[in-house]
């Protein structure tokens, strides 16, 4: 690092900015080690590059709902040129909306909560919103306007729960083996989703459900079974470009600790994919390719929201399921979780920002905003403070004006990076308590169901229910038998406890004139110590936390 960069980092660290974001060298006792201004900027750009695909993907998915366009028939107006032209306008509006709400939410998360986490309309949530609630071209349960009203109300309800500390407290009471397996499961989810959807290495199969993919479209089983290869697998040039340029080359740069390796890999792959007369072009000579290339050539444009702005219909509300798990996992991945209270810094503010932006996104016409697991790419580049998220937000703001360019990053350009991030997150499994099967099986179910179902919530539910069934039954039998009927290695079980400290957030305690007492950790023997500050476990995963003199 040059002397000028070091000097710049030192000056900013000693300024108000450095003290606000707790940069290393700011002089405050809780400064975040390793956080430097230039590192945060690079990490923010890396997070944005990994998230930028959401601009095009979210618009594509939500536009299938038809938006505010009205279809007079029950067949979805699939051949109605006037209706389809209206849907096309909705899609362009949604590109602007996605970039705008991603910019606002990420910037606020960084500025107010000081967390290196980017936010944007969530994948999975947008699909549920479109295909399960509104339906293809408005053929579902309720209208697009009514669904937006539901999302708007959801945001304010979550804001209320966050202010009371309920969202933070509920996510902290999970057994730690389950918490760790969720993070690892998300890593597997990233890798599996990218391998099938981004890189297309994995394809569908009519007999085995999944199989090797990577064939060209002319080798599909049928035109309607996209990704189902009949022959000539692993022949797709875009797949190999993503594997070697975005994957192997990026890992090679990381092996030599090249700064911004993930960002370099993403942009190199995208730039190679933009020229048209190549086998890996993102703009083929088809009707869709022509439309995408025409939009790409506009370079700079700013669209006013003509079809979807302020489209709420408050006559109907529907509360959608939303998880706080991703935000919690990213905070843990950044090393910002307290090993005792199991909470992370500024959690109340973070969840309030998330909830507020859900409602603001509904006003702009999009499905719920959530923390993005792609934030792990920036965190792995060294992002530790809110400057990372603010940089991501600023990049999304620029994307509003340059959306034709930024929306043209192909999925195989980010595919390799996300597989690499998944490999980093899977390391959580080393901290799971595998010595006791009552902890190991629920953790494994959580770990495996998340990628198999493409749903984080299903994995969490499976883990919690199996944990309660197994360990609850063992606990009841132990009590009824007076301590006789216990598993042979029951002493190696992770001791589940309610997190220490009050579930009431600090701001309420201060209003009441009370201070939160700091809990203490007791170790069962002087030789044992707490693992690396993440899991809050002792020895074989047994956790003994006390507050004051109580055990």
Buried (B, 14 or more C-beta within 10 A) or exposed (E): EEEEEEEBBBEBBBEEBBBBBBBBBBEEEEBBEEBBBBBBBBBBBBBBBBBBBBBBBBBBBBBBBBBBBEBEEEEBBEEBEEBBEBBBBBBBBBBBBBBBBBBBBBBBBBBBBBBBBBBBBBBBBBBBBBBEBBBBBBBBEBBBBBBBBBBBBBBEBBBEBBBBBBBBBEBBEBBBBBBBBBBBBBBBBBBBBBBBBBBBBBBBBEEEEBBEBBBBEEBBBEEEBEBBBEEEBBEBBBBBBBBBBBBEBBBEBBEEEEEBBBBBBBBBBBEBBBEEEBEBBBBBEEEEBEEBBEBBEEEEBEBEBEBBBEBBBEEBBBEBEBBBBBBBBBBBBBBBBBBBBBBBBBBBBBBBBBBBBBBBBBBBBBBBBBBBBBBBBBBBBBBBBBBBBBBBBBBBBBBBBBBBBBBBBBBBBBBBBBBBBBBBBBEBBEBBBBBBBBBBBBBBBBBBBBBBEBBBBBBBBBBBEBBEEBBEEBBEEBEEEEEEEBBEEBEBBBBBBEBBBBBBBBEBBEEEEEEEEEBEBEEEEEEEEBBEEBBBBBBBBBBBBEBEEEE
